[in-house]
């Protein structure tokens, strides 16, 4: 029996779809075919007419057509003043349509950080939220107690955009009836139980506190350049983007886009620090011990690292 998937784009977002198109082992067409997925609707990929689409929606709401997986991409817009009229479908708030469809879905996937936690627009007139969270707080559009018909909460596939391997892996898992284990922010532990820092090719620079202070050097980007890699969860350095690279591999700091608090109210390329020690340290790290350890590590750094790759 085929797996019916309905994919919504709200809040003007399509970045997670573009990321998903980069999945190539298998590619999405092969994946859908092998899993017997029937993509009922995708606003960018479907070629159905407007009447055909409206009939699909009517059949879902009348329970003539089962909705196995609802995928929502983009932040839920509640503005202005809670009306939702900044983002409409047929003159009505799109948030209401998303909420309605969610009641009929066996599984609900939030594709990307905006759909998961609100992302951009949380603190301005857009009044954005995620489907079941607003930043770190449970609630969002559907409420803290929402459960899909499978008994699972919204599964948050964080990232701006979400990594294509995570999207493909999550869809594959739910299509096969696998219940994903989730962390405190409803992100699958399969992909969000390790830090972006793990797998970074600059880890040795970090351990010896060889710091990059301007772009183009070789050093750790955490201490001065705003890198969030040691603070946030994800797979960017173990599942490379397009199977090729990551931000830190090309000298760009991790922006922390998988965090519920993304985007942070700090510059992307600057670390808030006290005497060279970042204000935010990895969970469980004691500041006093960290300062002593890093000073000792810097003194013991091998010359090949101190030279930052220079002869």
C-alpha positions in Angstrom: 0.0 0.0 0.0 1.4 3.4 -1.0 2.4 6.1 1.5 0.6 9.3 0.9 2.6 12.5 1.6 1.4 16.1 1.4 4.1 18.8 1.5 3.3 22.4 2.4 5.4 25.5 2.0 4.4 28.3 4.3 6.0 31.5 5.4 7.5 32.0 2.0 10.1 29.2 2.4 11.4 26.7 -0.1 15.0 26.3 1.0 14.4 22.8 2.6 13.0 21.6 -0.7 16.2 22.8 -2.5 18.3 21.0 0.0 16.2 17.8 -0.4 16.8 17.9 -4.1 20.5 17.3 -3.4 19.9 13.9 -1.9 21.5 11.4 -4.3 22.0 8.1 -2.6 19.3 7.4 -3.6 17.9 10.5 -5.3 14.4 11.6 -4.3 12.7 10.0 -7.3 14.3 6.7 -6.7 13.6 7.0 -3.0 9.9 7.7 -3.5 9.6 4.8 -6.0 11.4 2.3 -3.7 9.3 3.3 -0.7 6.0 3.4 -2.8 5.5 7.1 -1.8 2.6 8.9 -3.5 3.5 12.6 -3.3 -0.1 13.9 -3.2 1.1 17.5 -3.4 4.2 19.6 -3.4 3.8 23.3 -4.4 7.1 23.3 -6.4 7.3 19.7 -7.7 3.6 18.7 -8.4 2.0 19.3 -11.8 -1.6 18.8 -10.8 -4.2 21.5 -11.7 -5.8 23.7 -9.1 -9.1 21.7 -9.2 -7.1 18.4 -8.8 -5.3 19.8 -5.8 -8.5 21.1 -4.2 -10.1 17.6 -4.7 -7.1 16.1 -2.9 -7.6 18.4 0.1 -11.3 17.8 0.2 -10.8 14.0 0.1 -8.3 14.3 3.0 -10.6 16.4 5.1 -13.5 14.0 4.3 -11.2 11.1 5.3 -11.7 9.5 1.8 -7.9 9.8 1.3 -5.5 8.9 4.1 -2.7 11.3 4.9 0.2 9.3 6.1 2.8 12.1 6.3 2.3 15.8 6.4 5.5 17.8 5.8 5.5 21.5 6.6 8.3 23.8 5.4 8.6 27.4 6.6 7.6 29.3 9.7 4.0 29.6 10.8 3.0 33.3 10.5 0.5 34.6 13.1 0.9 38.3 12.3 -0.4 40.9 12.2 -1.9 40.9 15.7 -2.6 37.2 15.7 -4.7 37.3 12.5 -2.3 35.3 10.3 -3.2 37.5 7.4 0.4 38.1 6.4 0.3 34.6 4.9 -2.9 33.5 3.3 -4.4 30.7 1.2 -7.6 31.7 -0.6 -7.9 34.7 1.6 -7.7 32.7 4.8 -4.7 32.3 7.2 -2.4 29.6 5.9 -1.7 28.7 9.6 -5.3 27.5 9.9 -5.0 25.3 6.9 -1.8 23.7 8.3 -3.5 23.2 11.7 -6.5 21.6 10.0 -4.4 19.1 7.9 -2.3 18.2 10.9 -5.3 16.7 12.6 -5.6 14.1 9.8 -1.9 13.2 9.5 -0.4 10.0 10.9 2.9 11.7 11.1 3.8 15.4 11.0 7.4 16.5 10.0 8.6 20.0 10.4 11.1 20.6 7.7 13.7 23.1 8.8 14.3 25.3 11.8 11.5 27.8 10.9 8.8 25.1 10.8 10.3 23.6 13.9 10.9 26.6 16.1 9.8 29.7 14.3 13.2 30.9 13.1 13.1 34.4 11.5 10.2 36.6 12.5 9.5 35.3 16.0 10.2 38.7 17.7 8.7 41.0 15.1 5.4 41.8 13.5 5.5 38.5 11.7 4.8 36.7 15.0 6.3 33.5 13.7 6.2 30.2 15.5 7.0 26.6 14.7 4.4 23.9 14.5 4.8 22.8 18.1 7.6 25.1 19.5 8.4 28.7 19.6 12.1 28.9 20.1 12.7 26.5 23.1 9.2 26.8 24.5 6.6 24.1 23.6 3.4 25.3 22.1 3.6 26.9 18.7 0.7 26.5 16.3 -0.5 23.1 17.3 0.0 23.3 21.1 2.3 21.5 23.5 0.0 18.5 23.8 -0.6 17.8 20.1 -0.1 14.3 18.9 -0.5 13.1 15.3 -2.7 10.1 14.7 0.3 7.8 15.2 0.6 9.1 18.8 3.8 11.0 18.0 4.4 14.7 18.4 5.7 16.9 15.5 9.1 15.6 14.5 11.4 18.6 14.2 14.0 18.3 11.4 16.0 21.4 12.3 18.4 23.2 10.0 18.4 26.3 7.8 17.9 24.5 5.6 17.6 21.0 6.9 20.3 18.7 5.7 19.2 16.6 2.8 20.3 13.3 4.4 18.2 14.1 7.5 15.1 14.8 5.3 15.6 11.6 3.3 16.4 9.6 6.4 13.3 10.8 8.3 11.0 10.2 5.4 12.4 6.8 4.9 12.0 5.9 8.6 8.4 7.0 8.9 7.5 5.3 5.6 8.8 2.1 7.1 6.9 2.6 10.3 10.0 3.3 12.4 9.3 5.4 15.5 12.2 7.9 15.8 13.6 8.6 19.2 13.4 12.3 19.9 15.4 14.8 22.1 13.9 17.5 24.3 13.2 19.6 21.3 11.5 16.8 19.3 14.5 16.4 17.0 15.5 12.8 16.1 18.4 11.6 18.2 19.7 9.7 15.1 21.0 13.1 13.8 20.9 15.5 16.7 22.7 13.7 19.5 26.2 14.9 18.4 27.6 18.4 18.0 28.5 20.0 14.7 32.0 20.3 16.3 32.4 16.5 16.0 34.0 15.7 12.7 35.2 19.3 12.1 38.6 19.2 10.4 39.7 22.1 12.6 39.2 20.2 15.9 43.0 19.9 16.6 43.2 23.7 16.4 40.4 23.9 18.9 42.0 21.4 21.4 45.3 23.4 21.4 43.5 26.8 21.3 45.1 27.9 18.1 42.6 30.7 17.2 41.6 32.2 13.9 41.2 36.0 14.3 40.6 36.9 10.7 39.3 35.0 7.7 41.8 33.1 5.6 43.8 31.8 8.5 43.8 28.2 9.7 42.7 27.9 13.2 39.6 27.4 15.4 36.7 29.6 14.6 35.0 29.2 18.0 37.0 31.7 20.1 36.7 34.9 18.0 34.8 34.2 14.7 31.4 33.3 16.0 31.4 29.5 15.3 28.6 27.7 17.1 29.9 24.2 16.3 30.8 23.3 19.9 27.4 24.4 21.1 24.8 23.0 18.7 23.7 19.6 17.5 23.8 18.3 13.9 25.6 16.3 11.3 27.2 18.9 9.0 30.7 17.6 9.5 29.9 13.9 9.4 27.3 14.0 6.6 28.8 16.5 4.3 26.7 18.9 2.3 26.3 17.5 -1.2 28.6 14.7 0.0 31.4 17.3 -0.4 32.0 19.9 2.3 30.8 22.0 5.2 31.0 25.5 6.4 34.0 25.0 8.8 35.9 23.0 6.1 36.0 26.1 4.0 36.7 28.5 6.8 33.2 29.8 7.5 31.9 29.5 11.1 28.9 27.4 11.9 25.9 29.7 12.4 24.1 27.3 14.7 21.1 27.0 12.4 19.8 23.7 14.1 19.3 25.5 17.4 15.8 26.4 18.6 17.2 29.9 19.2 18.4 30.5 15.7 18.9 33.2 14.5 20.7 34.4 17.6 20.7 38.1 18.6 24.5 38.3 18.0 26.7 38.8 14.9 27.3 35.7 12.9 31.1 36.4 12.6 31.9 37.5 16.2 32.2 35.5 19.4 31.0 37.2 22.6 33.9 36.5 25.0 35.5 37.5 28.2 39.2 37.7 28.1 39.3 35.5 25.0 37.0 32.8 26.5 33.6 32.5 24.9 30.7 33.5 27.1 28.8 30.4 25.9 30.6 27.1 26.6 29.6 23.6 25.6 27.1 22.0 28.0 28.6 20.7 31.2 31.9 22.5 30.8 33.1 24.4 33.9 34.4 27.9 33.0 37.3 27.9 35.5 38.6 24.5 34.5 38.1 25.4 30.8 40.3 28.5 31.2 43.1 26.7 32.9 43.0 23.8 30.4 42.9 26.0 27.3 45.9 28.1 28.6 47.9 24.9 29.2 46.8 23.5 25.8 47.9 26.7 24.0 51.3 26.6 25.6 51.7 23.0 24.4 50.5 23.5 20.9 52.8 21.9 18.2 54.6 24.4 16.0 52.8 22.9 12.9 49.5 24.2 14.4 50.9 27.5 15.6 52.1 28.2 12.1 48.4 27.8 10.9 49.5 25.9 7.8 52.2 28.5 6.9 55.7 27.3 6.2 
